[in-house]
Amino acid sequence: MERVIVIGAGLAGCEAAWQLAKRGVPVRLYEMRPNKQTAAHTGGGFAELVCSNSLRANNIENAVGLLKEEMRRLDSLIMRAADYAAVPAGGALAVDRARFSAYIEEQLTASPLIEVVREEVSELPDTLTVVAAGPLASQPLAEKIAALTEGQQLFFHDAIAPIVAADSINMDIAFFASRYGKGDGTDYLNCPMDKEQYTRFYTELINAELAPLHDFEKEHLFSGCMPIEAMAKLGEDTMRFGPLKPVGLDLPGGGQAYAVVQLRKENIAADAYNLVGFQTRLRYPEQKRVFSLIPGLENAEFLRLGSMHRNTYINSPKLLLADGSGRLKARPNLLFAGQISGVEGYVESAASGLVAGINAALLHKGAETVVFPRETALGALISHTTTPTADFQPMNVNFGLIPPPEMRIRGKAEKNAYLAKRALEALEAFKQAKPEVFAVE
């Protein structure tokens, strides 16, 4: 039986390979790392998380929480791994990145139907293929995709946040707490600022030297991962209404800080912390200088400094078939999944890989592809990549993508709860109507 090719062992590629193998379809999974690295990765593990260890909100009244629950109900490998490697993070789902990656790699390499090939793919195969090369596809492959898509490729710049050693944080200043008392009270470390400290930090931040964009043609930032210095330049109080907001956090002695920098556990051992919302394009020396102005981080040891890289994605509404399968119009045996297909975020990338894997399995068996209901977060997300627009942009899942309630519902929380309930009911009905697709071991 001919193998389905999956290019890329990121979250989308791993999920696609898993869904294929679950349906008895043999897979050849290509991953060029660690033999050849990208601008953002540091290792060679499958599904390596590089931007943040948070998979965002976990409750279903939040769109990404709903998407995760839908994926669990479809036996997502990524969600299995996330739940296995979870670390405390209040109302969010965060993972030990090494444990998360290792679990996924172990599951896939143990499958007799999955052959792993550690080499770069520089040509697009003629056989059934899922292209999940991520937002940082190698240059030769990116050129082949560009040629095939008539140059209809777009890009934006993405940034990652620094990580500091836990034992270098001044615990006389930093304190444990989660906003509004969520979690067990030790999920986040908080570095409070008074107005004078904040003003000095803000001034130094907006005047700090940036790293050059090198070969990038223009700056095109995705707001979901906006560098902290770019956010600061929008206005002096912008950060205080964003990642540095003090509301919901009481100081140990009572009262509220003027601003608060939150740090989140990077791993289960809690020996490293990620600066929440501090994606940055500052030069390395500038990062150390400016971020050391944060109270509690004056002697911080930076285990990883922030960096910026280019994320590439295709103009999916123009280039992909409208059936939601992820197939390219010009070559229907090529399916695109992950950030390269125009979804944004780790969870969303894995979700698109799930859809591509299921549909690739159906195509392999000569069956028709499936379109998930628009009422579901999964269906709404995929619909975004097939809906024509004058200015297609990567998109995180959100309730605005899902059709509104049939009746007027007062209150955002009540409305979201209704949409979540309706989505899960629609998903269960969809599964029951197609047992040949979802009744798998």
C-alpha positions in Angstrom: 0.0 0.0 0.0 1.4 3.4 -1.0 2.4 5.6 1.9 1.0 9.1 2.4 3.8 11.6 2.7 3.7 14.1 5.6 6.2 16.9 5.4 7.1 18.3 8.8 6.9 16.9 12.3 5.6 20.0 13.9 2.2 20.0 15.6 0.2 19.9 12.4 2.3 17.2 10.8 2.4 15.0 13.9 -1.4 15.3 14.2 -1.9 14.5 10.5 0.4 11.4 10.7 -1.5 10.2 13.9 -4.9 10.6 12.3 -3.7 8.7 9.1 -2.2 5.9 11.1 -5.3 5.5 13.3 -7.2 4.8 10.1 -4.8 2.1 8.9 -3.0 4.3 6.3 0.8 4.0 6.1 2.7 7.2 6.5 6.2 8.5 5.7 6.9 11.4 8.0 9.7 13.8 6.9 11.5 16.1 9.4 14.7 17.9 8.5 15.6 18.8 12.1 18.1 18.4 13.7 20.2 17.9 10.5 18.9 21.3 9.3 17.5 23.9 11.7 15.0 26.7 11.3 15.4 30.3 12.5 13.3 29.6 15.6 13.9 26.0 16.6 16.8 24.8 18.8 16.4 21.0 18.9 15.3 18.2 16.7 12.3 17.0 18.7 8.8 16.5 17.2 6.2 19.2 17.9 8.8 21.5 19.5 7.1 24.6 21.0 9.2 27.7 20.5 7.0 30.8 21.2 5.5 29.9 24.5 4.7 26.9 26.6 1.1 28.0 26.9 -1.7 26.5 24.8 -3.9 29.2 26.1 -7.3 29.0 27.8 -8.7 25.7 28.8 -12.4 26.3 29.5 -14.9 25.8 26.7 -16.4 29.3 27.2 -13.2 30.4 25.4 -13.0 29.6 21.7 -9.5 28.0 22.0 -10.7 26.0 25.0 -13.6 24.8 22.9 -11.3 23.9 20.1 -9.2 21.8 22.4 -12.2 20.0 23.7 -13.4 19.2 20.2 -9.9 17.8 19.4 -10.0 15.6 22.5 -13.2 14.1 21.3 -11.5 13.3 18.0 -8.6 11.6 19.8 -6.0 14.3 19.0 -2.5 13.2 19.7 -1.5 16.8 20.5 -4.2 17.0 23.1 -3.2 13.6 24.6 0.4 15.0 24.9 -0.7 18.3 26.3 -2.8 16.7 29.0 0.0 14.3 29.8 2.6 17.1 30.1 0.5 19.8 31.7 1.9 22.1 34.3 -0.1 24.5 36.6 -1.1 27.7 34.8 -4.3 29.0 36.3 -7.1 28.8 33.7 -4.7 28.1 30.9 -3.2 24.9 29.5 0.6 25.0 29.7 3.0 22.1 29.2 6.5 21.0 30.0 7.8 21.5 26.5 10.4 18.6 26.6 7.9 16.2 28.1 5.3 17.2 25.5 7.6 16.7 22.6 9.0 13.4 23.8 5.5 11.9 24.3 4.5 12.8 20.7 7.7 11.4 19.3 7.4 8.2 21.3 3.8 7.6 20.1 4.6 8.2 16.4 7.8 6.3 16.2 6.2 3.3 18.0 3.5 3.0 15.3 4.3 0.3 12.7 2.5 2.3 10.1 4.7 5.4 10.4 8.1 5.6 8.9 10.2 8.6 10.0 12.7 10.0 7.6 15.2 12.6 9.0 16.0 14.6 5.9 15.0 17.8 4.1 12.3 17.7 1.5 13.2 20.0 -1.4 10.7 18.8 -4.0 6.9 18.4 -3.7 6.1 14.7 -4.2 3.7 13.6 -7.0 1.9 11.3 -4.5 -0.7 12.1 -1.9 1.0 14.5 0.5 0.3 16.7 3.5 2.4 19.8 3.5 2.9 20.8 7.1 6.3 22.4 6.8 5.3 25.0 9.3 5.7 28.8 9.0 9.5 28.3 8.5 9.7 25.9 5.5 13.2 25.5 4.2 14.2 27.8 1.3 14.2 25.1 -1.5 10.7 23.8 -0.5 9.4 27.3 0.0 10.5 28.2 -3.6 8.7 25.1 -4.9 5.5 26.1 -3.1 5.8 29.6 -4.4 6.2 28.4 -7.9 3.2 26.1 -7.6 1.1 28.8 -6.0 2.0 31.5 -8.6 3.8 33.5 -6.0 0.7 33.9 -3.8 2.7 33.6 -0.6 2.4 36.0 2.2 4.4 36.4 5.4 4.4 38.1 8.8 7.1 38.5 11.4 6.8 36.6 14.6 8.7 36.9 17.9 9.5 34.7 20.9 9.9 35.7 24.6 12.9 35.4 26.9 13.3 32.7 29.6 15.0 33.3 32.9 16.5 30.9 35.5 14.2 30.5 38.5 17.0 30.8 41.1 18.1 34.2 39.6 14.7 35.8 40.4 14.6 38.0 43.5 11.9 36.4 45.6 12.0 39.3 48.1 10.2 41.2 45.3 8.4 38.7 43.1 5.4 36.8 44.5 3.3 33.9 43.5 -0.3 34.5 42.4 -2.7 34.1 39.5 -5.1 36.8 38.4 -8.5 36.7 40.1 -7.3 33.8 42.3 -7.4 31.2 39.5 -5.3 28.0 39.9 -3.6 26.9 43.1 -1.9 30.3 43.7 1.6 29.3 42.5 1.0 29.2 38.8 2.6 32.6 38.1 5.4 34.6 39.5 4.6 38.4 39.6 7.0 41.3 39.5 5.2 44.4 40.6 6.1 48.0 39.5 5.2 51.3 41.0 4.6 54.3 38.6 8.2 55.5 38.7 9.6 52.1 37.9 7.1 51.5 35.1 7.8 54.9 33.6 11.6 54.3 33.6 11.1 50.8 32.1 8.7 52.1 29.4 11.1 54.9 28.4 14.1 52.6 28.1 12.0 50.0 26.2 10.7 52.3 23.5 14.2 53.8 23.0 16.1 50.5 23.0 18.0 49.3 19.8 16.2 46.8 17.6 17.7 43.8 15.8 17.6 44.3 12.0 15.1 42.4 9.8 17.9 41.4 7.5 16.4 40.0 4.3 12.8 40.7 5.2 11.1 43.1 2.8 8.9 44.9 5.2 7.7 44.7 8.8 4.4 43.0 9.0 3.6 42.0 12.6 0.9 39.6 13.7 -0.9 41.2 16.6 -1.2 37.9 18.5 2.6 37.8 19.0 3.4 41.5 18.9 6.8 42.4 20.3 6.6 44.1 23.7 8.5 47.1 22.4 6.0 47.5 19.5 3.1 47.4 21.9 4.8 50.0 24.1 5.1 52.4 21.2 1.3 52.4 20.8 1.0 54.4 24.0 2.5 54.6 27.5 -0.4 52.7 29.1 -0.9 50.1 26.3 1.2 47.5 28.2 -0.8 48.2 31.4 -4.0 47.2 29.6 -2.2 44.2 28.1 0.3 41.7 29.5 1.3 44.1 32.4 -2.2 44.8 33.6 -2.3 44.9 37.4 -6.0 44.2 37.9 -6.9 40.9 39.6 -3.6 40.7 41.4 -3.4 41.9 45.0 0.1 42.7 46.4 1.1 40.4 49.4 0.8 43.4 51.7 -2.5 44.5 50.2 -3.3 47.0 47.5 -2.5 46.9 43.8 0.6 47.6 41.8 0.8 50.2 39.0 1.9 47.4 36.6 2.8 43.8 36.9 5.1 41.6 34.8 4.0 37.9 35.0 6.4 34.9 34.6 5.1 31.5 33.9 6.7 28.1 34.6 8.6 26.8 31.6 8.7 23.2 32.8 7.5 20.8 35.5 10.8 21.2 37.4 9.9 25.0 37.7 13.6 25.9 37.3 12.9 28.3 34.4 10.3 30.9 33.8 8.9 32.6 30.6 8.2 36.3 30.6 4.5 36.3 29.6 3.8 38.6 26.7 7.5 39.6 26.2 8.0 38.6 22.6 10.7 40.9 21.4 12.9 42.1 18.6 15.4 43.9 20.8 19.1 43.2 20.3 20.4 40.7 22.8 22.4 43.2 25.0 19.4 45.5 25.0 17.1 42.7 26.2 19.4 42.1 29.2 19.7 45.8 30.0 16.1 46.7 29.7 14.4 43.6 31.1 16.8 43.7 34.1 15.0 47.0 35.0 11.9 44.9 36.0 11.8 44.7 39.8 12.8 41.1 40.8 14.8 40.6 37.6 17.7 42.9 38.3 20.1 40.0 38.5 18.2 37.6 36.2 20.1 34.9 34.3 18.6 34.7 30.8 18.5 31.1 29.6 17.0 32.2 26.3 16.7 35.6 24.8 13.9 36.7 22.6 14.2 36.6 18.8 12.3 37.4 15.6 11.6 35.2 12.6 9.5 35.1 9.5 6.4 33.1 9.3 5.2 32.1 5.8 1.7 31.2 4.8 -0.2 30.9 1.6 -3.3 32.7 0.4 -5.5 29.8 1.2 -8.9 31.2 0.2 -7.5 31.8 -3.3 -5.4 28.6 -3.6 -7.2 25.9 -1.7 -10.4 24.0 -2.7 -13.5 25.3 -0.9 -14.3 21.9 0.5 -12.3 22.5 3.7 -10.0 19.5 3.0 -6.9 21.6 2.7 -6.3 20.5 -0.9 -4.6 22.7 -3.4 -6.6 23.6 -6.5 -3.6 23.3 -8.8 -2.6 19.9 -7.3 -5.5 18.2 -5.4 -3.2 15.5 -4.1 -1.4 18.1 -2.0 -3.0 19.1 1.3 -1.8 22.0 3.4 -2.0 22.1 7.1 -0.7 24.2 10.0 0.5 27.8 10.0 1.5 27.6 6.4 -2.3 27.2 5.6 -3.2 30.5 7.3 -4.2 29.4 10.8 -2.4 31.0 13.7 -1.4 29.4 17.0 -0.2 26.0 18.2 -3.7 24.6 18.9 -5.0 25.9 15.6 -2.1 24.4 13.7 -2.7 21.0 15.3 -6.4 21.3 14.6 -5.8 21.9 10.9 -3.4 18.9 10.9 -6.2 16.8 12.3 -8.6 17.8 9.5 -5.9 17.3 6.9 -5.0 13.8 8.3 -8.6 12.6 8.3 -9.2 13.9 4.8 -5.9 12.5 3.5 -7.0 9.1 4.9 -10.3 9.3 3.1 -8.6 10.3 -0.2 -6.2 7.4 0.2 -9.2 5.0 0.4 -11.0 6.6 -2.5 -13.7 8.1 -0.3 -15.1 11.7 -0.3 -13.6 14.2 2.1 -15.5 15.7 5.0 -16.4 19.2 6.0 -16.8 19.9 9.7 -19.9 21.8 10.7 -19.5 25.6 10.9 -21.1 25.5 14.3 -18.0 23.8 15.7 -14.8 25.7 16.5 -12.9 23.3 14.2 -15.3 23.9 11.2 -15.3 27.6 11.8 -11.5 27.8 11.9 -11.1 25.8 8.7 -13.8 27.9 7.0 -11.6 30.9 7.6 -9.0 29.5 5.3 -11.5 29.0 2.5 -13.5 32.2 2.8 -12.4 34.8 0.2 -11.2 38.1 1.5 -9.4 41.1 0.1 -6.6 40.9 2.8 -6.3 37.3 4.0 -4.5 37.2 7.4 -3.6 34.3 9.8 -6.3 33.9 12.4 -6.6 32.4 15.9 -9.8 30.7 16.6 -12.5 32.9 18.1 -16.2 32.9 18.6 -16.6 35.6 15.9 -15.8 32.9 13.3 -18.7 30.7 14.5 -22.3 31.5 13.3 -24.2 33.5 16.0 -26.9 32.0 18.2 -30.4 31.6 16.6 -31.8 33.8 19.3 -30.7 36.9 21.2 -28.7 36.1 24.3 -27.7 38.7 26.8 -24.2 38.6 28.2 -21.0 37.5 26.6 -20.4 34.6 29.0 -23.9 33.2 28.4 -23.6 33.6 24.7 -20.2 31.8 24.6 -21.6 29.0 26.8 -24.5 28.5 24.4 -22.1 28.5 21.4 -19.9 26.0 23.1 -22.8 23.7 24.0 -24.1 23.9 20.5 -20.7 23.2 19.0 -20.1 20.0 21.0 -23.6 18.8 20.2 -23.0 19.5 16.5 -19.7 17.6 16.6 -21.2 14.5 18.3 -24.0 14.5 15.7 -21.5 14.8 12.9 -19.5 11.9 14.3 -22.5 9.7 14.6 -23.6 10.4 11.1 -20.2 9.3 9.7 -19.2 6.2 11.7 -17.0 5.1 8.8 -14.8 8.2 9.4 -14.7 8.4 13.1 -15.3 4.8 14.4 -11.6 3.9 14.5 -9.4 2.2 17.0 
